[in-house]
């Protein structure tokens, strides 16, 4: 019997703000919100950006400009600044100075007189230059005398060729919300995002853990390229060449699976399964696949899935730029037919399926909490949707490792076929949409539009709505699928598919005979769409597509499977769960919530365990781990 993986919580942070309770989604469609929802979204952005503090009586709002006595007056004062400091924009100096980007320049100094200095044996180069004279002073210490030219590395600055990115809201500093202890930015974001997702559930994680065996829980999270800022692999590889000392943390904290490790060790204390799958831009969906299959096949009952990428560093941007992948200033000028770029040109640098010149890099951390359907009903959990499967296929033989291939046709077709099998052809044809990878490169606009259009033709879909939210957020690399999922859940709460708003028209070479591409937000209603397909096309032939079912469909499925009595019990329990979840959201909007970070908390050793031949008891965990095993190869042993 298959179990349905139900989405019971989600959260995170991206350039549109906090993801839980649809805040980041609401930033995308802010002009369509009611005044109350708009005010709540702006307040959420303002508090995480440290622009506003809320008094304990919750009646006053303090900013640098003074004190405001109503939310309406506050919003009127800060809205322009808050909106300006979110989504895609010119890179803030907190990342690096795009007008004076530091780089190291090799040069040679000619010694007028012989230069003398000392080096240890370990510091000596493998090949001693001919103009070096060595004199041993003591054990492992040498005096060096240099005549003629001495090669040196001098720091210099230059103007960055790429100046735009999808950045977290200006002023948001996750490392200041807990004792971050020199954690790379990516892992700081992970702590915040995972905490947000778990708290959004409305059920304390301790209660969830008490309802299952410790071995019934899993965490799958990673990113596509590791932590490449100075506190991770970036500093590890850069420091020796600039005379800085490598620390003991840079190597271990640089690994790409570290988001899962941090959640296990410092957020939930997980002793169940863990892992981090890597698949370039499809990384989030790869991890989602692991969680979905675990729940479907009954191996796990609770899975936290996530991704976290912080790629806004000079080195990463330069790497993608030299590949010809990013939107450079010179190309944006040509695209906009201007001599100088304005803030608005930077904001609209990402133009999926339109005339474009490269993708815009972004940063994001997203997590989703999955439960099997029985446990979700038993605990009264929130039901935001369900993920019945995730499909992954490679491209086959390729000429270029970065070029697209045939794998995405397979993953998207399988996803459409599964929706048709579960909900029927009419639902797929009339009430489904696609979250496109939509990177804003000339190649992607042609190849991905052809994929989606061909699948639409195969399943007789006349006008398949297509969203491409990278136009707002940029490309967060391996976490992009998490951004797509959070946005899709927002459609079922507010009824809009975000438009592809950054260009006036779509390119002539885009295949769209059976697609509905729209610059305007599409008003489909909160129950107008039964499903969505998240689509990722990654470097190297890493393709993944994930069908996601809407909450109204999932509730009908659970009612059919479990019956009216169990469903009514769930409704009764869910009232309290929803109240706790809403209380968390209100507190988070006021800036009162801190991430869950449990350093040196309930650390156990092997002697603390009680082990028998059938189970293991762990102090602090309510239930035992059953280690008894049936012979899975019984038919081989007769």
C-alpha positions in Angstrom: 0.0 0.0 0.0 1.4 3.4 -1.0 1.3 6.3 1.5 0.7 9.8 0.3 3.5 12.3 1.2 1.5 15.3 2.5 3.0 18.8 2.8 2.3 19.8 6.5 4.8 22.8 6.8 7.1 24.9 4.7 9.3 27.9 5.2 12.5 29.6 4.3 14.0 32.8 3.0 14.6 34.2 -0.5 14.7 37.6 -2.2 11.0 38.0 -1.7 11.2 37.5 2.1 10.1 34.7 4.5 8.4 31.8 2.7 6.1 30.5 5.5 2.5 31.6 5.4 3.0 32.7 1.8 4.8 36.0 2.6 7.4 35.6 -0.2 4.7 34.6 -2.6 2.6 37.6 -1.6 5.6 39.9 -2.4 5.4 38.6 -6.0 1.8 39.5 -6.4 1.7 42.4 -4.0 -0.4 44.7 -6.3 -3.2 42.1 -6.2 -3.4 41.8 -2.4 -6.0 43.3 -0.1 -4.8 46.3 2.0 -4.6 44.0 5.1 -2.5 41.3 3.4 -0.3 43.9 1.8 0.4 45.5 5.1 1.2 42.2 6.8 3.6 41.3 4.0 5.4 44.7 4.2 5.6 44.4 8.0 7.1 40.9 7.7 9.7 42.2 5.2 10.5 45.3 7.4 11.0 43.3 10.6 13.3 40.7 9.0 15.2 43.6 7.4 15.7 45.3 10.8 13.9 48.4 9.6 11.1 48.1 12.2 10.8 47.0 15.8 7.4 46.4 17.3 6.8 47.3 21.0 5.7 44.7 23.5 2.2 46.0 23.6 2.1 45.5 19.8 0.6 49.0 19.4 3.7 51.0 18.3 6.2 50.6 15.5 9.7 52.0 15.8 11.9 53.0 12.9 14.8 55.3 12.3 12.3 57.9 11.3 10.5 57.8 14.6 7.5 56.0 16.2 4.3 55.1 14.4 1.1 54.4 16.2 -0.7 52.4 13.5 0.3 49.8 10.9 -1.3 51.9 8.2 0.9 54.9 8.9 4.0 52.7 9.2 3.3 51.0 5.8 2.8 54.4 4.2 6.2 55.4 5.5 8.3 52.3 4.7 6.6 50.6 1.7 8.8 52.2 -1.0 12.0 51.3 0.8 10.9 47.8 1.6 9.9 47.0 -1.9 13.1 48.5 -3.3 15.2 46.4 -1.0 13.8 43.0 -2.1 13.7 40.8 -5.3 16.3 41.2 -8.0 18.4 44.4 -7.8 21.9 45.8 -8.0 24.2 43.8 -5.7 24.5 45.3 -2.2 27.8 46.1 -0.7 27.2 43.5 2.0 28.1 40.9 -0.7 30.9 42.9 -2.4 31.5 46.3 -4.0 30.6 45.8 -7.7 32.2 49.2 -8.5 35.5 48.2 -6.9 35.7 44.4 -6.9 38.9 43.1 -5.4 41.2 40.8 -7.3 44.8 39.7 -7.1 47.2 40.9 -9.8 50.5 39.1 -10.5 53.4 41.4 -11.1 57.2 41.5 -10.6 59.3 43.8 -8.5 62.9 44.5 -9.5 65.2 44.6 -6.5 67.5 47.7 -6.7 69.4 46.1 -3.8 69.3 42.4 -2.7 66.1 41.7 -0.7 66.3 39.6 2.4 63.5 37.7 4.2 63.0 34.4 6.1 60.9 31.4 5.3 60.4 28.1 7.0 61.1 24.9 5.1 57.4 24.3 4.7 57.0 27.8 3.1 59.7 27.3 0.4 58.4 26.7 -3.1 58.9 23.3 -4.7 61.2 24.8 -7.3 63.7 27.4 -6.0 64.2 30.3 -8.5 67.7 30.8 -9.8 67.9 34.3 -8.3 67.3 33.0 -4.7 70.1 32.3 -2.4 69.3 30.2 0.6 71.1 30.2 4.0 70.0 27.8 6.7 69.6 29.8 10.0 68.2 27.0 12.2 66.2 23.9 11.9 63.6 24.4 9.2 64.3 28.2 8.9 66.1 29.8 6.0 67.3 33.2 5.1 66.4 34.1 1.5 68.4 36.7 -0.5 66.8 37.7 -3.8 68.5 39.6 -6.6 66.8 40.8 -9.8 63.0 40.3 -10.1 60.8 39.0 -7.3 57.3 37.8 -8.3 54.6 39.3 -6.1 50.8 39.3 -5.8 49.3 42.8 -5.4 45.7 43.5 -4.6 43.8 45.5 -7.1 40.2 46.5 -7.9 38.1 46.5 -11.0 34.5 47.1 -12.0 32.4 44.0 -12.0 31.0 42.9 -15.3 27.8 41.6 -13.6 26.2 43.8 -11.1 22.7 42.3 -10.5 21.4 39.4 -8.4 18.4 38.1 -6.5 19.4 38.9 -3.0 17.8 38.3 0.4 16.1 41.5 1.7 18.6 44.2 2.5 19.3 44.2 6.2 18.4 40.6 6.8 21.3 39.0 8.7 20.6 35.4 9.7 23.9 35.0 11.5 22.9 37.7 14.1 19.7 35.7 15.0 21.7 33.0 16.8 25.3 32.2 17.8 26.5 31.5 14.3 30.1 30.8 15.3 31.7 31.7 11.9 29.2 29.7 9.9 29.1 30.3 6.2 26.2 32.4 5.0 24.5 29.4 3.5 24.4 27.5 6.8 23.1 30.6 8.6 20.3 30.7 6.1 19.7 26.9 6.6 19.2 27.4 10.4 16.7 30.1 9.7 14.8 28.4 6.9 14.6 25.0 8.6 13.4 26.6 11.8 10.8 28.6 9.9 9.4 25.5 8.1 9.2 23.5 11.3 7.5 26.3 13.3 5.0 26.9 10.5 3.7 23.4 11.0 1.9 24.4 14.2 2.9 21.2 16.0 6.0 21.3 18.2 8.6 19.0 16.6 9.0 17.3 20.0 5.4 16.2 19.7 5.9 14.9 16.2 9.0 13.0 17.2 7.1 11.5 20.2 4.5 10.1 17.8 6.9 8.0 15.9 10.1 6.0 16.2 13.3 8.0 16.0 14.1 5.9 12.9 10.9 7.0 11.2 12.3 10.5 10.6 14.6 11.6 7.8 16.3 14.8 6.6 17.4 15.3 3.0 19.0 18.6 2.2 22.0 20.0 0.3 23.0 22.6 -2.3 24.5 22.4 -5.7 28.0 23.8 -5.1 28.7 23.9 -1.4 29.5 26.9 0.8 31.9 28.9 -1.4 32.2 32.1 0.7 35.3 32.9 2.8 34.0 30.9 5.8 33.7 27.7 3.7 35.4 26.2 0.6 36.0 29.7 -0.8 38.3 30.7 2.0 39.9 27.3 2.1 41.1 27.6 -1.5 41.8 31.3 -1.5 43.5 32.1 1.8 46.9 30.5 1.2 47.5 32.6 -1.9 46.7 35.9 -0.1 48.6 35.1 3.1 45.7 34.3 5.4 45.5 31.3 7.7 43.0 28.4 6.9 40.8 27.7 9.9 39.7 24.3 11.2 36.1 25.0 10.1 36.4 25.9 6.5 37.0 22.4 5.2 34.1 20.6 7.0 31.6 23.5 6.7 32.2 23.7 2.9 30.6 20.4 2.0 27.4 20.5 0.0 25.5 18.1 2.3 26.1 20.3 5.3 22.6 21.8 5.3 21.3 18.4 6.3 24.0 17.9 8.8 23.2 21.2 10.5 19.5 20.5 10.7 20.3 17.1 12.3 22.8 18.4 14.8 21.5 21.8 15.7 17.8 22.0 14.9 15.9 18.7 15.5 18.4 16.2 16.8 17.6 13.7 14.1 19.0 10.1 14.4 17.1 8.7 11.4 18.1 8.7 7.8 19.9 11.7 6.3 21.6 12.6 3.1 22.2 15.3 0.5 21.7 14.6 -3.2 23.4 16.9 -5.8 22.0 17.5 -9.2 22.9 21.1 -10.3 19.8 23.2 -10.7 17.6 20.1 -9.9 19.2 19.5 -6.5 16.1 20.5 -4.4 13.9 18.1 -6.4 16.5 15.3 -6.1 16.2 15.6 -2.3 12.5 15.9 -2.5 12.5 12.6 -4.5 14.3 10.9 -1.7 11.8 12.1 0.9 8.7 11.3 -1.3 9.9 7.7 -2.0 10.7 7.1 1.6 7.1 8.0 2.7 5.4 6.4 -0.3 7.1 3.0 0.4 6.6 3.2 4.2 10.2 3.5 5.1 9.7 6.9 6.9 6.7 8.8 8.3 8.3 12.3 8.7 10.8 13.8 6.3 12.3 17.3 6.2 13.5 18.2 2.7 15.5 21.3 1.9 18.0 23.2 -0.1 20.1 26.3 0.6 22.3 28.2 -1.8 24.3 31.4 -1.3 26.2 31.9 -4.5 26.5 35.7 -4.6 30.3 35.9 -4.4 32.7 37.5 -6.9 34.3 34.1 -7.7 31.0 32.2 -8.4 29.6 35.1 -10.5 32.9 35.3 -12.5 32.8 31.6 -13.1 29.3 31.6 -14.5 30.1 34.8 -16.4 33.0 33.3 -18.2 30.7 30.4 -19.3 28.6 33.0 -21.0 25.6 32.2 -18.7 25.0 35.4 -16.8 23.4 38.7 -17.9 26.4 41.1 -18.1 26.0 44.9 -17.9 27.2 45.3 -21.5 24.6 42.9 -22.8 21.9 44.5 -20.6 22.7 47.8 -22.1 22.4 46.4 -25.6 19.1 44.6 -24.7 17.6 47.8 -23.3 19.2 50.1 -26.0 20.7 52.4 -23.4 24.2 53.8 -22.5 23.7 53.6 -18.7 21.7 51.1 -16.7 19.3 52.2 -14.0 18.0 50.4 -11.0 14.9 49.4 -13.0 17.1 47.8 -15.7 18.8 45.7 -13.0 15.5 44.7 -11.5 14.3 43.4 -14.9 17.6 41.7 -15.8 15.9 38.2 -15.7 13.5 37.8 -18.6 12.3 34.1 -19.0 11.0 33.3 -22.5 11.6 36.8 -23.7 14.5 38.5 -25.5 17.2 38.0 -22.9 21.0 37.7 -22.5 21.6 35.4 -19.6 20.4 34.4 -16.2 20.5 36.3 -13.0 22.0 34.6 -10.0 20.0 34.4 -6.7 20.2 33.1 -3.1 17.6 31.2 -1.2 17.0 28.6 1.5 13.8 26.6 1.4 12.5 23.6 3.5 9.3 21.6 3.4 8.0 19.2 6.0 6.4 16.0 4.7 4.3 13.4 6.6 2.5 10.3 5.5 -1.2 10.7 5.3 -2.1 8.6 8.4 0.2 10.6 10.7 -0.9 13.9 9.3 -4.6 13.1 10.1 -3.7 11.6 13.5 -1.8 14.8 14.5 -4.3 17.3 13.0 -1.5 18.7 10.8 -1.8 21.4 8.2 -2.5 20.2 4.7 -0.8 22.4 2.0 -0.8 19.8 -0.7 1.0 16.6 -1.5 3.8 15.3 -3.7 2.9 11.9 -5.3 6.3 11.4 -7.0 9.4 13.1 -8.4 10.8 12.0 -11.7 14.5 12.2 -12.6 16.1 11.4 -16.0 19.5 12.1 -17.6 20.1 13.4 -21.1 21.9 10.5 -22.7 24.9 11.2 -24.9 25.9 14.8 -25.1 28.2 17.0 -27.2 28.6 19.6 -24.4 28.1 18.7 -20.7 26.2 22.0 -20.2 23.9 21.7 -23.2 20.3 20.5 -22.8 19.2 17.1 -24.0 16.2 14.8 -24.0 15.9 13.9 -20.3 13.4 16.7 -19.5 11.0 15.5 -22.1 10.8 12.2 -20.1 10.5 13.8 -16.6 7.8 16.2 -17.7 5.8 13.6 -19.6 5.9 11.2 -16.7 4.6 14.0 -14.4 1.7 14.8 -16.7 0.9 11.2 -17.1 0.8 10.7 -13.3 -1.5 13.6 -12.8 -3.8 12.3 -15.5 -3.8 8.8 -13.9 -4.6 10.2 -10.4 -7.0 13.1 -11.3 -8.1 12.3 -14.9 -7.4 13.8 -18.3 -9.8 16.7 -17.9 -8.2 17.9 -14.7 -4.7 17.8 -16.3 -6.0 19.6 -19.4 -8.1 22.2 -17.7 -6.8 22.7 -14.1 -3.0 22.2 -14.1 -0.1 24.6 -14.6 3.7 24.4 -14.9 6.4 26.1 -12.8 9.1 26.4 -15.5 12.8 26.4 -14.8 12.8 29.6 -16.8 16.4 30.7 -16.5 16.4 33.7 -18.8 19.1 32.4 -21.2 18.5 32.5 -25.0 19.1 28.7 -25.1 16.7 27.9 -22.3 13.8 29.9 -23.6 13.9 27.8 -26.8 14.6 24.4 -25.4 12.4 24.5 -22.3 9.5 26.0 -24.2 9.8 23.2 -26.7 9.7 20.6 -23.9 6.6 22.0 -22.3 4.9 22.7 -25.6 5.5 19.2 -26.9 4.2 17.6 -23.7 1.1 19.9 -23.9 0.5 18.7 -27.4 0.9 15.0 -26.4 -1.7 15.3 -23.7 -4.1 17.6 -25.7 -3.6 20.6 -23.5 -4.6 23.7 -25.4 -3.3 26.6 -23.2 -1.1 25.3 -20.5 -0.4 28.1 -18.0 3.4 28.6 -17.4 4.9 30.5 -14.5 8.6 31.5 -14.4 9.3 33.1 -11.0 13.0 33.5 -11.6 12.0 36.8 -13.2 11.5 38.0 -9.6 13.9 36.0 -7.5 16.8 35.1 -9.8 18.3 31.6 -10.1 19.1 30.2 -6.7 20.9 27.3 -8.2 20.1 24.0 -6.5 17.3 25.6 -4.4 15.3 26.8 -7.3 12.8 24.0 -7.0 12.1 25.0 -3.5 11.3 28.6 -4.6 8.9 27.1 -7.2 7.2 24.9 -4.6 6.7 27.8 -2.1 5.2 30.0 -4.9 2.9 27.2 -6.1 1.5 26.7 -2.6 0.7 30.5 -2.6 -1.4 30.1 -5.7 -3.7 27.8 -3.8 -4.0 30.3 -0.9 -4.5 33.5 -3.0 -5.6 32.3 -6.4 -3.0 33.9 -8.7 -0.3 32.4 -10.9 2.5 35.0 -10.9 3.0 36.6 -14.3 6.3 36.7 -16.2 6.4 40.5 -15.6 9.9 41.6 -16.5 9.6 41.9 -20.3 7.0 43.5 -22.6 6.7 40.5 -24.9 7.9 37.0 -25.5 10.6 36.0 -28.0 9.7 34.9 -31.5 11.7 31.7 -31.1 9.7 30.5 -28.1 7.5 27.5 -28.7 4.0 28.5 -27.4 1.3 27.1 -29.6 -0.1 25.1 -26.7 1.1 27.3 -23.8 -0.3 30.3 -22.0 2.6 32.7 -21.2 1.4 35.9 -19.5 3.0 39.0 -18.3 0.0 39.6 -16.0 -0.8 37.6 -12.9 -3.4 35.0 -13.9 -6.4 34.9 -11.6 -7.3 31.2 -11.4 -9.0 31.1 -8.0 -7.9 29.2 -4.9 -9.5 26.0 -6.2 -9.0 26.7 -9.9 -5.8 24.6 -10.2 -5.8 20.9 -9.1 -2.0 20.4 -9.7 1.2 21.9 -10.7 4.4 20.5 -12.2 7.7 21.9 -10.8 10.4 21.7 -13.6 14.2 21.8 -13.3 16.7 21.5 -16.1 20.2 21.4 -14.7 23.8 21.5 -16.0 25.2 18.2 -16.8 21.9 16.6 -17.8 20.2 16.7 -14.4 16.5 16.9 -15.1 13.7 16.6 -12.6 10.0 17.2 -12.6 7.6 17.0 -9.6 3.8 16.9 -9.8 2.2 18.6 -6.7 -1.4 18.2 -5.8 -3.5 21.0 -4.4 -4.8 21.0 -0.8 -8.4 20.8 -1.9 -7.6 17.7 -4.0 -5.5 16.1 -1.2 -8.3 16.6 1.4 -10.8 14.9 -0.9 -8.3 12.0 -1.4 -7.8 11.6 2.4 -11.6 11.7 3.0 -12.1 8.9 0.4 -9.3 6.8 1.8 -9.8 7.2 5.6 -13.5 7.9 5.8 -15.6 10.7 7.3 -15.0 9.9 11.0 -11.2 10.1 10.8 -11.5 13.2 8.6 -13.7 14.9 11.1 -11.3 14.0 13.9 -8.6 15.7 11.8 -10.7 18.8 11.4 -11.2 19.1 15.1 -7.5 18.7 15.9 -6.5 21.0 13.1 -8.3 24.0 14.7 -5.7 24.0 17.6 -2.8 23.3 15.2 -3.8 26.1 12.9 -4.2 28.5 15.9 -0.6 27.7 17.0 0.7 28.1 13.5 -1.0 31.5 13.1 0.4 32.6 16.5 3.9 31.8 15.2 3.3 33.8 12.0 2.1 36.8 14.0 5.1 36.6 16.3 7.5 36.3 13.4 5.9 39.3 11.6 6.6 41.3 14.8 10.3 40.2 14.7 10.0 38.3 18.0 11.0 34.8 16.7 14.5 33.5 16.7 15.7 30.4 14.9 16.0 27.1 16.7 19.7 26.5 17.3 20.6 23.8 19.9 24.3 23.8 20.3 25.7 21.1 22.7 22.2 20.0 23.5 21.4 16.5 24.8 24.7 15.2 23.3 24.7 11.4 23.7 27.5 8.8 23.7 27.3 5.1 22.9 27.2 4.1 26.6 23.9 6.1 26.9 22.1 3.7 24.7 20.3 0.5 25.7 20.8 -2.1 23.0 19.1 -5.5 22.7 18.9 -7.9 19.8 15.5 -6.4 18.9 15.5 -2.7 19.8 17.5 0.3 20.8 16.4 2.8 23.4 17.8 6.3 23.3 17.5 8.8 26.2 15.3 11.7 25.4 13.4 9.9 22.6 10.0 8.5 23.7 9.9 5.5 21.4 12.4 2.8 20.7 14.1 1.9 17.4 13.0 -1.6 16.2 16.1 -3.2 14.7 14.5 -6.7 14.1 14.9 -7.7 10.4 13.0 -10.1 8.2 15.1 -11.9 5.6 14.6 -9.9 2.5 16.1 -12.7 0.4 14.0 -15.5 1.8 13.3 -16.9 -1.7 17.1 -17.2 -2.3 17.6 -19.2 0.9 15.1 -22.0 0.6 
